[in-house]
């Protein structure tokens, strides 16, 4: 059963990497990052269940809590960026210039 969960985790991680690299919309990039975190959670829980050790499950809960707080920060960031530029295309945002 561990092998099936690890295959699922690798597939989800690969989809997240492809979405992170190929997309320019900030919301899609954020969803790809969340997909990467969830694939790591699946693998941690599967390994923890296979070894009958709960330490990886605790780490997974910490990752979920961090992802929840990250979601609140990103959503407020999306609102601010959309108000300033009327778009969420990552190519429009330049960190080094402040007068655009």
DSSP file (Angstrom, degrees, kcal/mol; ACC not computed):
  #  RESIDUE AA STRUCTURE BP1 BP2  ACC     N-H-->O    O-->H-N    N-H-->O    O-->H-N    TCO  KAPPA ALPHA  PHI   PSI    X-CA   Y-CA   Z-CA
    1    1 A X     >        0   0    0      0, 0.0     4,-1.8     0, 0.0     5,-0.2   0.000 360.0 360.0 360.0 -30.8    0.0    0.0    0.0
    2    2 A X  H  >  +     0   0    0      1,-0.2     4,-2.4     2,-0.2     5,-0.2   0.887 360.0  57.0 -61.1 -38.6    2.9    2.3    0.6
    3    3 A X  H  > S+     0   0    0      1,-0.2     4,-2.2     2,-0.2    -1,-0.2   0.890 105.0  50.7 -62.1 -39.9    4.0    2.0   -3.0
    4    4 A X  H  > S+     0   0    0      2,-0.2     4,-2.2     1,-0.2    -1,-0.2   0.911 111.7  47.2 -65.6 -42.3    0.6    3.2   -4.2
    5    5 A X  H  X S+     0   0    0     -4,-1.8     4,-2.4     1,-0.2    -2,-0.2   0.885 111.7  50.4 -67.0 -37.8    0.6    6.3   -1.9
    6    6 A X  H  X S+     0   0    0     -4,-2.4     4,-2.4     2,-0.2    -2,-0.2   0.885 109.5  50.7 -68.3 -36.9    4.2    7.1   -3.0
    7    7 A X  H  X S+     0   0    0     -4,-2.2     4,-2.4     2,-0.2    -2,-0.2   0.924 111.6  48.6 -64.2 -43.4    3.2    6.9   -6.7
    8    8 A X  H  X S+     0   0    0     -4,-2.2     4,-2.5     1,-0.2    -2,-0.2   0.908 111.4  50.2 -60.7 -42.2    0.3    9.2   -6.0
    9    9 A X  H  X S+     0   0    0     -4,-2.4     4,-2.4     1,-0.2    -2,-0.2   0.896 110.5  48.5 -64.0 -41.5    2.6   11.6   -4.2
   10   10 A X  H  X S+     0   0    0     -4,-2.4     4,-2.4     2,-0.2    -1,-0.2   0.895 111.7  50.1 -66.7 -39.6    5.1   11.6   -7.0
   11   11 A X  H  X S+     0   0    0     -4,-2.4     4,-2.3     2,-0.2    -2,-0.2   0.938 113.2  45.5 -64.0 -46.2    2.4   12.3   -9.6
   12   12 A X  H  X S+     0   0    0     -4,-2.5     4,-2.2     1,-0.2    -2,-0.2   0.896 112.8  50.8 -64.2 -39.7    0.9   15.2   -7.6
   13   13 A X  H  X S+     0   0    0     -4,-2.4     4,-2.3     2,-0.2    -1,-0.2   0.902 110.2  50.1 -63.9 -40.4    4.4   16.6   -7.0
   14   14 A X  H  X S+     0   0    0     -4,-2.4     4,-2.4     2,-0.2    -2,-0.2   0.905 110.0  49.6 -65.3 -41.5    5.2   16.4  -10.7
   15   15 A X  H  X S+     0   0    0     -4,-2.3     4,-2.4     1,-0.2    -1,-0.2   0.904 111.1  50.8 -63.3 -40.3    1.9   18.2  -11.6
   16   16 A X  H  X S+     0   0    0     -4,-2.2     4,-2.1     2,-0.2    -2,-0.2   0.898 110.3  48.4 -64.2 -41.3    2.7   20.9   -9.0
   17   17 A X  H  X S+     0   0    0     -4,-2.3     4,-2.2     2,-0.2     5,-0.2   0.924 112.2  48.8 -64.8 -44.5    6.2   21.4  -10.5
   18   18 A X  H  X S+     0   0    0     -4,-2.4     4,-2.6     1,-0.2     5,-0.3   0.918 113.2  47.7 -62.4 -43.1    4.9   21.7  -14.0
   19   19 A X  H  X S+     0   0    0     -4,-2.4     4,-1.3     1,-0.2    -1,-0.2   0.862 111.5  51.0 -65.1 -35.4    2.2   24.1  -12.9
   20   20 A X  H  < S+     0   0    0     -4,-2.1    -2,-0.2    -5,-0.2    -1,-0.2   0.879 117.9  37.5 -69.1 -38.3    4.8   26.2  -11.0
   21   21 A X  H  < S+     0   0    0     -4,-2.2    -2,-0.2    -5,-0.1    -1,-0.2   0.878 121.0  40.9 -81.4 -39.2    7.1   26.4  -14.0
   22   22 A X  H  < S+     0   0    0     -4,-2.6     2,-0.2    -5,-0.2    -3,-0.2   0.691  98.2  77.7 -91.5 -18.6    4.7   26.8  -16.9
   23   23 A X     <  -     0   0    0     -4,-1.3    -4,-0.0    -5,-0.3     0, 0.0  -0.627  47.2-169.9 -98.5 152.8    2.0   29.2  -15.6
   24   24 A X        +     0   0    0     -2,-0.2    66,-3.6    66,-0.0     2,-0.4   0.486  58.1 102.4-113.7  -9.3    2.2   32.9  -15.2
   25   25 A X  B  >  -A   89   0A   0     64,-0.2     4,-2.1     1,-0.1    64,-0.2  -0.636  67.6-141.9 -78.4 131.6   -1.0   33.5  -13.3
   26   26 A X  H  > S+     0   0    0     62,-2.5     4,-2.3    -2,-0.4    -1,-0.1   0.849  99.5  53.8 -65.4 -35.0   -0.2   34.1   -9.6
   27   27 A X  H  > S+     0   0    0     61,-0.2     4,-2.4     2,-0.2    -1,-0.2   0.907 109.4  47.9 -66.9 -40.2   -3.3   32.2   -8.4
   28   28 A X  H  > S+     0   0    0      2,-0.2     4,-2.0     1,-0.2    -2,-0.2   0.878 110.5  52.4 -67.4 -36.8   -2.3   29.1  -10.4
   29   29 A X  H  X S+     0   0    0     -4,-2.1     4,-1.9     2,-0.2    -2,-0.2   0.914 109.9  49.0 -63.1 -42.2    1.3   29.4   -9.1
   30   30 A X  H  X S+     0   0    0     -4,-2.3     4,-2.2     1,-0.2    -2,-0.2   0.917 110.0  50.6 -63.6 -43.4   -0.1   29.5   -5.6
   31   31 A X  H  X S+     0   0    0     -4,-2.4     4,-2.0     1,-0.2    -1,-0.2   0.852 108.3  53.5 -64.1 -33.1   -2.3   26.4   -6.2
   32   32 A X  H  X S+     0   0    0     -4,-2.0     4,-2.0     2,-0.2    -1,-0.2   0.885 107.4  50.7 -67.5 -38.4    0.8   24.6   -7.6
   33   33 A X  H  X S+     0   0    0     -4,-1.9     4,-2.2     2,-0.2    -2,-0.2   0.905 110.1  49.9 -64.4 -41.3    2.7   25.4   -4.4
   34   34 A X  H  X S+     0   0    0     -4,-2.2     4,-2.4     1,-0.2    -2,-0.2   0.875 108.1  53.5 -64.3 -36.8   -0.2   24.0   -2.3
   35   35 A X  H  X S+     0   0    0     -4,-2.0     4,-2.0     2,-0.2    -1,-0.2   0.892 107.6  51.3 -65.0 -39.0   -0.2   20.9   -4.5
   36   36 A X  H  X S+     0   0    0     -4,-2.0     4,-1.8     2,-0.2    -2,-0.2   0.927 110.9  47.9 -61.8 -45.2    3.5   20.4   -3.7
   37   37 A X  H  X S+     0   0    0     -4,-2.2     4,-2.0     1,-0.2    -2,-0.2   0.900 111.5  50.0 -63.6 -40.5    2.9   20.7    0.0
   38   38 A X  H  X S+     0   0    0     -4,-2.4     4,-2.3     1,-0.2    -1,-0.2   0.850 107.2  53.9 -69.4 -33.0    0.0   18.3   -0.1
   39   39 A X  H  X S+     0   0    0     -4,-2.0     4,-2.0     2,-0.2    -1,-0.2   0.888 108.9  49.2 -67.6 -36.2    2.0   15.7   -2.0
   40   40 A X  H  X S+     0   0    0     -4,-1.8     4,-2.5     2,-0.2    -2,-0.2   0.892 109.5  52.9 -66.1 -39.0    4.7   15.9    0.7
   41   41 A X  H  X S+     0   0    0     -4,-2.0     4,-2.6     2,-0.2     5,-0.2   0.912 107.4  51.4 -62.4 -42.2    2.0   15.5    3.3
   42   42 A X  H  X S+     0   0    0     -4,-2.3     4,-2.3     1,-0.2    -1,-0.2   0.924 112.0  46.0 -61.2 -44.1    0.7   12.3    1.6
   43   43 A X  H  X S+     0   0    0     -4,-2.0     4,-2.4     2,-0.2     5,-0.2   0.895 112.2  51.1 -68.1 -38.1    4.1   10.8    1.5
   44   44 A X  H  X S+     0   0    0     -4,-2.5     4,-2.4     2,-0.2    -2,-0.2   0.927 112.9  45.2 -63.0 -44.5    4.8   11.7    5.2
   45   45 A X  H  X S+     0   0    0     -4,-2.6     4,-2.4     2,-0.2    -2,-0.2   0.890 113.0  50.7 -68.1 -38.4    1.6   10.2    6.3
   46   46 A X  H  X S+     0   0    0     -4,-2.3     4,-2.1    -5,-0.2    -2,-0.2   0.924 113.2  44.8 -65.3 -44.0    2.1    7.0    4.2
   47   47 A X  H  X S+     0   0    0     -4,-2.4     4,-2.2     2,-0.2    -2,-0.2   0.906 113.0  51.8 -65.8 -40.4    5.6    6.5    5.5
   48   48 A X  H  X>S+     0   0    0     -4,-2.4     5,-2.1    -5,-0.2     4,-0.8   0.902 111.1  46.7 -62.8 -41.7    4.4    7.2    9.1
   49   49 A X  H  <5S+     0   0    0     -4,-2.4     3,-0.2     1,-0.2    -1,-0.2   0.874 112.1  51.3 -68.2 -36.2    1.6    4.6    8.8
   50   50 A X  H  <5S+     0   0    0     -4,-2.1    -2,-0.2     1,-0.2    -1,-0.2   0.871 116.1  39.6 -68.5 -36.6    4.0    2.1    7.3
   51   51 A X  H  <5S-     0   0    0     -4,-2.2    -1,-0.2     2,-0.2    -2,-0.2   0.512 105.6-127.2 -89.2  -5.6    6.6    2.5   10.1
   52   52 A X  T  <5 +     0   0    0     -4,-0.8     2,-0.4    -3,-0.2    -3,-0.2   0.891  67.6 129.6  57.8  42.1    3.9    2.8   12.8
   53   53 A X      < -     0   0    0     -5,-2.1     3,-0.3    -6,-0.2     4,-0.3  -0.989  49.0-158.4-127.2 134.8    5.4    6.0   14.0
   54   54 A X  S  > S+     0   0    0     -2,-0.4     4,-1.7     1,-0.2     5,-0.2   0.426  71.4  91.6 -95.8   2.2    3.4    9.2   14.6
   55   55 A X  H  > S+     0   0    0      1,-0.2     4,-1.8     2,-0.2    -1,-0.2   0.876  87.3  49.8 -67.6 -36.0    6.2   11.7   14.3
   56   56 A X  H  > S+     0   0    0     -3,-0.3     4,-2.0     1,-0.2    -1,-0.2   0.819 107.5  55.4 -70.8 -29.4    5.7   12.3   10.6
   57   57 A X  H  > S+     0   0    0     -4,-0.3     4,-2.0     2,-0.2    -1,-0.2   0.873 106.6  50.4 -69.3 -36.0    2.0   12.7   11.1
   58   58 A X  H  X S+     0   0    0     -4,-1.7     4,-1.8     2,-0.2    -2,-0.2   0.909 110.1  50.1 -65.6 -42.0    2.7   15.5   13.6
   59   59 A X  H  X S+     0   0    0     -4,-1.8     4,-2.1     1,-0.2    -2,-0.2   0.886 108.4  53.7 -62.5 -38.1    5.0   17.1   11.0
   60   60 A X  H  X S+     0   0    0     -4,-2.0     4,-2.2     1,-0.2    -1,-0.2   0.892 106.4  51.6 -63.9 -40.3    2.2   16.8    8.5
   61   61 A X  H  X S+     0   0    0     -4,-2.0     4,-2.1     2,-0.2    -1,-0.2   0.871 108.6  51.5 -64.2 -36.5   -0.2   18.6   10.8
   62   62 A X  H  X S+     0   0    0     -4,-1.8     4,-2.3     2,-0.2    -2,-0.2   0.901 108.8  50.8 -65.8 -40.6    2.4   21.4   11.2
   63   63 A X  H  X S+     0   0    0     -4,-2.1     4,-2.3     1,-0.2    -2,-0.2   0.894 109.4  51.0 -63.7 -39.8    2.7   21.7    7.4
   64   64 A X  H  X S+     0   0    0     -4,-2.2     4,-1.8     2,-0.2    -1,-0.2   0.900 109.9  49.5 -64.5 -40.4   -1.1   22.0    7.1
   65   65 A X  H  X S+     0   0    0     -4,-2.1     4,-1.9     2,-0.2    -2,-0.2   0.899 111.6  48.5 -65.1 -40.6   -1.2   24.7    9.8
   66   66 A X  H  X S+     0   0    0     -4,-2.3     4,-2.2     1,-0.2    -2,-0.2   0.892 110.2  52.2 -66.0 -38.7    1.5   26.7    8.0
   67   67 A X  H  X S+     0   0    0     -4,-2.3     4,-1.9     2,-0.2    -1,-0.2   0.851 107.1  53.4 -66.3 -34.1   -0.3   26.2    4.6
   68   68 A X  H  X S+     0   0    0     -4,-1.8     4,-1.5     2,-0.2    -1,-0.2   0.916 111.7  43.8 -67.5 -42.9   -3.5   27.6    6.2
   69   69 A X  H  X S+     0   0    0     -4,-1.9     4,-1.8     1,-0.2    -2,-0.2   0.869 112.1  54.4 -69.3 -34.4   -1.8   30.7    7.4
   70   70 A X  H  X S+     0   0    0     -4,-2.2     4,-2.7     1,-0.2    -2,-0.2   0.872 103.6  56.3 -63.7 -37.3    0.0   31.0    4.1
   71   71 A X  H  X S+     0   0    0     -4,-1.9     4,-2.3     1,-0.2    -1,-0.2   0.907 106.1  49.8 -62.8 -42.2   -3.4   30.9    2.3
   72   72 A X  H  X S+     0   0    0     -4,-1.5     4,-1.7     2,-0.2    -1,-0.2   0.911 113.0  46.6 -63.7 -41.8   -4.7   33.9    4.3
   73   73 A X  H  X S+     0   0    0     -4,-1.8     4,-2.1     1,-0.2    -2,-0.2   0.918 113.0  48.6 -66.3 -43.4   -1.6   35.9    3.5
   74   74 A X  H  X S+     0   0    0     -4,-2.7     4,-2.7     1,-0.2    -2,-0.2   0.888 108.6  53.3 -66.1 -38.8   -1.6   35.0   -0.2
   75   75 A X  H  X S+     0   0    0     -4,-2.3     4,-1.8     2,-0.2    -1,-0.2   0.909 110.7  46.4 -65.0 -40.5   -5.3   35.9   -0.6
   76   76 A X  H  X S+     0   0    0     -4,-1.7     4,-2.0     2,-0.2    -1,-0.2   0.878 112.3  51.7 -67.1 -35.8   -4.8   39.4    0.9
   77   77 A X  H  X S+     0   0    0     -4,-2.1     4,-2.7     2,-0.2    -2,-0.2   0.895 107.1  53.1 -65.0 -40.0   -1.7   39.8   -1.3
   78   78 A X  H  X S+     0   0    0     -4,-2.7     4,-2.4     1,-0.2    -2,-0.2   0.899 108.5  50.0 -61.8 -40.7   -3.8   38.8   -4.4
   79   79 A X  H  X S+     0   0    0     -4,-1.8     4,-2.0     2,-0.2    -1,-0.2   0.924 112.7  46.3 -64.4 -44.4   -6.4   41.5   -3.5
   80   80 A X  H  X S+     0   0    0     -4,-2.0     4,-1.8     2,-0.2    -2,-0.2   0.924 114.2  47.5 -64.9 -44.7   -3.7   44.2   -3.1
   81   81 A X  H  X S+     0   0    0     -4,-2.7     4,-2.4     1,-0.2     6,-0.4   0.893 111.9  49.9 -65.1 -39.0   -2.0   43.2   -6.4
   82   82 A X  H  X S+     0   0    0     -4,-2.4     4,-1.9    -5,-0.2    -1,-0.2   0.868 109.6  51.5 -69.4 -34.7   -5.2   43.1   -8.3
   83   83 A X  H  < S+     0   0    0     -4,-2.0    -1,-0.2    -5,-0.2    -2,-0.2   0.874 115.0  43.0 -66.7 -36.4   -6.2   46.5   -7.0
   84   84 A X  H  < S+     0   0    0     -4,-1.8    -2,-0.2    -5,-0.2    -1,-0.2   0.892 133.3  15.5 -77.9 -39.7   -2.9   48.0   -8.1
   85   85 A X  H  < S-     0   0    0     -4,-2.4    -3,-0.2     2,-0.2    -2,-0.2   0.526  86.7-131.7-115.4  -9.3   -2.4   46.4  -11.5
   86   86 A X  S  < S+     0   0    0     -4,-1.9     2,-0.3    -5,-0.4    -4,-0.2   0.734  83.0  71.7  59.3  25.0   -5.9   45.1  -12.4
   87   87 A X        -     0   0    0     -6,-0.4    -2,-0.2     2,-0.1    -1,-0.1  -0.978  66.9-148.1-159.4 156.1   -4.3   41.8  -13.4
   88   88 A X        +     0   0    0     -2,-0.3   -62,-2.5    -3,-0.1     2,-0.4  -0.012  51.9 134.4-117.1  28.7   -2.7   38.8  -11.7
   89   89 A X  B >   -A   25   0A   0    -64,-0.2     3,-1.5     1,-0.1     4,-0.4  -0.676  52.6-143.6 -79.4 126.8   -0.2   38.0  -14.5
   90   90 A X  G >  S+     0   0    0    -66,-3.6     3,-0.8    -2,-0.4    -1,-0.1   0.736  95.4  66.4 -66.2 -22.7    3.3   37.4  -12.9
   91   91 A X  G 3  S+     0   0    0      1,-0.2    -1,-0.3   -67,-0.2   -66,-0.1   0.727  94.3  59.5 -71.2 -20.1    5.0   39.1  -15.9
   92   92 A X  G <  S+     0   0    0     -3,-1.5     2,-0.6     1,-0.0    -1,-0.2   0.660  90.3  81.9 -81.0 -15.7    3.5   42.5  -14.9
   93   93 A X    <   -     0   0    0     -3,-0.8     2,-0.5    -4,-0.4    -1,-0.0  -0.808  54.5-178.2-100.3 123.0    5.1   42.5  -11.5
   94   94 A X        -     0   0    0     -2,-0.6     3,-0.3     3,-0.2     6,-0.2  -0.972  12.8-162.3-119.6 118.6    8.6   43.7  -11.2
   95   95 A X  S    S+     0   0    0     -2,-0.5    -1,-0.1     1,-0.2    -2,-0.0   0.833  86.2  55.5 -69.9 -32.3   10.1   43.6   -7.7
   96   96 A X  S    S+     0   0    0      2,-0.0     2,-0.4     0, 0.0    -1,-0.2   0.759  97.7  67.9 -78.5 -24.1   13.0   45.9   -8.3
   97   97 A X        +     0   0    0     -3,-0.3    -3,-0.2     1,-0.1     3,-0.1  -0.803  50.0 177.3-100.1 138.6   11.0   48.8   -9.7
   98   98 A X  S    S+     0   0    0     -2,-0.4    -1,-0.1     1,-0.1    -2,-0.0   0.481  71.9  63.8-113.6  -6.0    8.7   50.8   -7.4
   99   99 A X              0   0    0      1,-0.2    -1,-0.1     0, 0.0    -2,-0.0   0.197 360.0 360.0-106.0  16.1    7.5   53.5   -9.8
  100  100 A X              0   0    0     -6,-0.2    -1,-0.2    -3,-0.1    -2,-0.1   0.493 360.0 360.0 -80.7 360.0    5.6   51.4  -12.3
